[in-house]
């Protein structure tokens, strides 16, 4: 199971309102779960930033490599005998497996961060759901 699947499973548990008879306790649960999800968000934002920095450095290395500007040792280790025109340089860089891998990782973190934003929003709205459930229980009991 990857981290995203773990987060989805955890979110299902955290957002579920399981104790309808103790809605006040469910309301307090929000105070425990929101900081946890804010921490997850900051952790994945940091991972995304670190990966973006790696991507920027790698992009420069690939630019030098495909542009024929790398050190001779680099070409000795990984030969590249094609003369790439400046107009075609970006195509070679963007099609490089290492670049694609980091782009995919950044996109993965962006999806997780967007999902966590949705969870945080749901936690904020969860209070309203609990309040509505409390009002409905009062209505059923003839108190409204």
N, C-alpha and C positions, 0 to 999 in steps of 0.2 A: 504494500500500500504506500503510495507516495504522500508527501506532506499535504498536498491539496486535498486528497481524499480524507486524510486524518482531520484536517480543519473542517471539512464539510460534516463529518460525523460528529465532531465536537460541537459544532454550531447547532445541529439538530438537538443535541442533548441540552445545550445551554438555553436555547430559545423555547423549548417545550414548557408549557404551563401544565405541570403534572398534579399539583395539589389544589384542586378547585375548592376544597373545604378550607384551605389556609392561604387564601389569596394575598393576605398581608405578607406572609413569608416569601411568596413568589415575587412580590414587589421589592423586598429587600435583596433578593437574589441579583437584581439588576446591578446593585452597587458592587457585587463581587465579580460579575462577569464582564462588565464594561472595561474596567482597567486591564483585564487579561487580554481582551481583543485590541485595545489600544497598544498594548505592549507588542502583540503579534504584528500589528500594522507597522510600528516603528522598526521592528526587527527586519521585516521584509523590505521596507523602504531603504534601510541601511544596506541590505544585501543587493538590492537593485542598484543603488548608488555605487557600491564597490564593483559590481559587475560592469556598470557603465564606464567606470574608470579603466578597468581592464580592457574593455572594448576599444576605448579611445587610444590606449597605448598599442594594442594589437593592430588597430587600423593603421596607425603610423608605420609600424613595422611592415605590414603588408604593402603599404604604399611604397615604401623604400624597396621592398623585395620585388614587386611587380614593375616598378619604375626603373629598375636597374641601378639603384642607389645604395643597396645593402653592401656590407663588407664582403670581401671575397670568400671568407670563411663560411658565410651563410650559404653562398651558392655552391661551395664545395660539399657542404652537408646536404643541401637540397637543391640540386641543379634546376635552373629555369632558363632555357635557351631561346625563349620567344621575346622578340622586341615588341613591347606593348606601346601603342600610341597613347598620348595623353588623353585623348577622347575616350579611349577604351579602358583606361586604368581603373575607373570606378567599377566597371562591369566585372573585371577580374577580382577586385577586392571583395565586392559584394557576393560573388559566387564562391569565395574561399570557404572551405569547410569549417575552419576555426572561427571565422567571422560569423558564419551562419549559426554555429553553436552558441556563441555569446549573444547574438540577437535573439535566439530562441529562449535563452535563459532570462534575458531582460523581459521579453514578452510574457514568460511564465510568471515572473514576479509581479508584473503589472496586472495580470489576471487575478492573482492571489490578493493583491492590494485592493483591487476593485471589489472583490468578493468580501473582504474584511470590512471595507467601507459599508457595504450593504448590511453586513451583520451588525455593525455598530448602529446603523440607522434603525435596524429592526429592534435592537435593544432599547433604543430611545422610544420607539413606538410601542414596545412591549408594555410599558407603563399604562398607556392608553387602553390596550387590550385588557389588562388586569382590571383597570377602573371600570370598563364596560361590563366585564364579567361580574364585578361586585355589584354594580347597579342592577344588572339582570337578576342576581340572586335576591336583592332587596325587593325588586318588583314582584318576583315569584312569591316572596314571603308576604306580600301585601304591604310593604313598608314605603313604597313610593306612590 
